[in-house]
Amino acid sequence: MESVTEQRPDASVRDLLLALALVVVVNALGASPAVLFSSDTSWIDRPWFFPPEVAFPIVWTLLFTLLGVALFLVVRRGLERRDVRVAIAAFAGQFALNLAWTPAFFGLQRPDLGLVVIVALWAAIVATIVAFDRVDRRAAVLLVPYLAWVSFAAVLNYAIYAGV
């Protein structure tokens, strides 16, 4: 019979592999709209505070990594728990909206539609933070930079829409 200390390394390796898998999946899915629909900005009248192009993939990779880690912290609490399932559903909803923004904004070149999506995304992120906080406060905190970036992106989206 194995002792508790002998079981922990296996659990740690399993946890590490699950965390890594979730980070990779969230990054791959998160990047897919940009690959499928491009992120061509040539049609945009850029506001003065438009970040350098290189910032976007760097920031999104970091944010998707944080999202993957946050999702791991929630999932590892156990899918049999109702609060975990609610948190995962909230995550899935906000992530779907995140994935919808690129086709709306870039694919259709519709900053007005992008603005509708990003406002819904912002609200969904807040709901996800609340749901994650009920399961694991660390997971909720990991989503705060994402909310901050989406807040900035919403302002940027509005400025593009309004021609500011």
C-alpha positions as CSV (number, residue, x, y, z in Angstrom):
1,M,0.0,0.0,0.0
2,E,1.3,3.5,-0.9
3,S,1.6,6.2,1.7
4,V,0.2,9.6,1.2
5,T,3.6,11.0,0.5
6,E,4.2,8.5,-2.2
7,Q,0.9,9.4,-3.9
8,R,1.6,13.2,-3.9
9,P,4.2,13.2,-6.7
10,D,1.8,11.4,-9.1
11,A,-0.9,13.9,-8.2
12,S,1.4,16.8,-8.7
13,V,2.5,15.4,-12.1
14,R,-1.2,14.9,-13.0
15,D,-2.0,18.4,-11.9
16,L,0.9,19.8,-13.8
17,L,-0.1,18.0,-17.0
18,L,-3.7,19.1,-16.6
19,A,-2.7,22.7,-16.0
20,L,-0.4,22.6,-19.0
21,A,-3.1,21.0,-21.2
22,L,-5.6,23.7,-20.2
23,V,-3.1,26.5,-20.9
24,V,-2.3,25.0,-24.3
25,V,-6.0,24.4,-25.2
26,V,-7.0,27.9,-24.1
27,N,-4.1,29.5,-26.1
28,A,-4.8,27.4,-29.2
29,L,-8.5,28.1,-29.2
30,G,-8.0,31.7,-28.3
31,A,-5.6,32.3,-31.1
32,S,-7.7,30.5,-33.7
33,P,-10.0,33.4,-34.7
34,A,-7.0,35.5,-35.5
35,V,-5.7,32.7,-37.7
36,L,-9.0,32.1,-39.4
37,F,-10.1,35.7,-39.8
38,S,-6.8,37.5,-39.8
39,S,-6.2,40.6,-37.7
40,D,-5.6,43.0,-40.6
41,T,-5.8,46.6,-39.2
42,S,-5.2,48.4,-42.5
43,W,-8.9,49.4,-42.7
44,I,-8.9,51.0,-39.2
45,D,-8.5,54.7,-38.6
46,R,-6.3,54.2,-35.5
47,P,-6.9,56.4,-32.5
48,W,-3.8,58.0,-30.9
49,F,-3.7,55.4,-28.1
50,F,-3.6,52.3,-30.4
51,P,-0.9,50.1,-29.1
52,P,2.0,48.8,-31.3
53,E,0.9,45.7,-33.3
54,V,3.4,43.5,-31.5
55,A,1.6,44.1,-28.2
56,F,-1.5,42.2,-29.2
57,P,0.0,38.6,-29.5
58,I,2.2,39.1,-26.5
59,V,-0.7,40.4,-24.3
60,W,-3.2,37.7,-25.5
61,T,-0.7,34.9,-25.0
62,L,-0.1,36.0,-21.4
63,L,-3.9,36.5,-20.8
64,F,-4.8,33.1,-22.3
65,T,-2.1,31.5,-20.2
66,L,-3.6,33.1,-17.0
67,L,-7.1,32.0,-18.1
68,G,-5.8,28.4,-18.6
69,V,-4.2,28.4,-15.1
70,A,-7.4,29.9,-13.6
71,L,-9.5,27.3,-15.3
72,F,-7.2,24.6,-13.9
73,L,-7.6,26.0,-10.4
74,V,-11.3,25.7,-10.7
75,V,-11.4,22.3,-12.5
76,R,-9.1,20.6,-9.9
77,R,-11.7,21.3,-7.2
78,G,-13.9,18.6,-8.7
79,L,-16.5,18.5,-11.4
80,E,-18.9,16.9,-9.0
81,R,-19.3,20.3,-7.3
82,R,-22.1,22.5,-8.5
83,D,-20.1,25.7,-8.0
84,V,-17.3,24.3,-10.2
85,R,-19.7,23.4,-12.9
86,V,-21.3,26.9,-12.8
87,A,-17.9,28.5,-12.9
88,I,-16.9,26.3,-15.9
89,A,-20.1,27.2,-17.7
90,A,-19.5,30.9,-17.0
91,F,-15.9,30.5,-18.4
92,A,-17.3,28.8,-21.5
93,G,-19.8,31.6,-22.1
94,Q,-17.3,34.4,-21.8
95,F,-14.7,32.4,-23.9
96,A,-17.3,32.0,-26.7
97,L,-17.9,35.7,-26.7
98,N,-14.1,36.3,-26.7
99,L,-13.9,34.0,-29.8
100,A,-16.8,35.8,-31.5
101,W,-15.2,39.3,-31.2
102,T,-12.5,38.7,-33.9
103,P,-14.9,37.6,-36.6
104,A,-17.3,40.4,-35.8
105,F,-14.7,43.1,-35.6
106,F,-12.0,42.0,-38.1
107,G,-13.8,39.4,-40.2
108,L,-16.8,41.5,-41.0
109,Q,-14.9,44.8,-40.4
110,R,-17.8,45.9,-38.2
111,P,-16.6,47.9,-35.1
112,D,-20.2,48.5,-34.2
113,L,-20.9,44.7,-34.0
114,G,-17.5,44.2,-32.2
115,L,-18.6,46.8,-29.7
116,V,-21.8,44.9,-28.9
117,V,-19.8,41.7,-28.5
118,I,-17.1,43.2,-26.3
119,V,-19.7,44.8,-24.0
120,A,-21.3,41.4,-23.5
121,L,-17.9,39.9,-23.1
122,W,-17.0,42.4,-20.4
123,A,-20.2,41.5,-18.4
124,A,-19.5,37.8,-18.9
125,I,-16.0,38.2,-17.6
126,V,-17.3,39.9,-14.5
127,A,-19.8,37.0,-14.0
128,T,-16.9,34.5,-14.5
129,I,-14.8,36.3,-11.9
130,V,-17.7,36.1,-9.4
131,A,-18.2,32.4,-10.2
132,F,-14.5,31.6,-10.0
133,D,-14.3,33.5,-6.7
134,R,-16.9,31.1,-5.2
135,V,-14.6,28.2,-6.0
136,D,-11.0,29.6,-5.7
137,R,-10.1,33.2,-5.1
138,R,-6.8,32.8,-6.8
139,A,-8.6,31.8,-10.0
140,A,-10.7,34.9,-9.8
141,V,-7.7,37.1,-9.3
142,L,-6.0,35.6,-12.3
143,L,-8.9,36.9,-14.5
144,V,-8.5,40.6,-13.3
145,P,-5.8,41.4,-15.9
146,Y,-8.0,40.0,-18.6
147,L,-10.9,42.2,-17.5
148,A,-8.5,45.2,-17.5
149,W,-7.3,44.4,-21.0
150,V,-10.9,43.9,-22.3
151,S,-11.9,47.2,-20.7
152,F,-9.1,48.9,-22.6
153,A,-10.0,47.0,-25.8
154,A,-13.6,48.1,-25.4
155,V,-12.5,51.7,-25.2
156,L,-10.3,51.2,-28.2
157,N,-13.2,49.5,-30.1
158,Y,-15.5,52.4,-29.3
159,A,-12.9,54.9,-30.4
160,I,-12.5,53.1,-33.7
161,Y,-16.3,52.9,-34.1
162,A,-16.8,56.6,-33.3
163,G,-13.8,57.7,-35.4
164,V,-12.2,59.4,-32.4
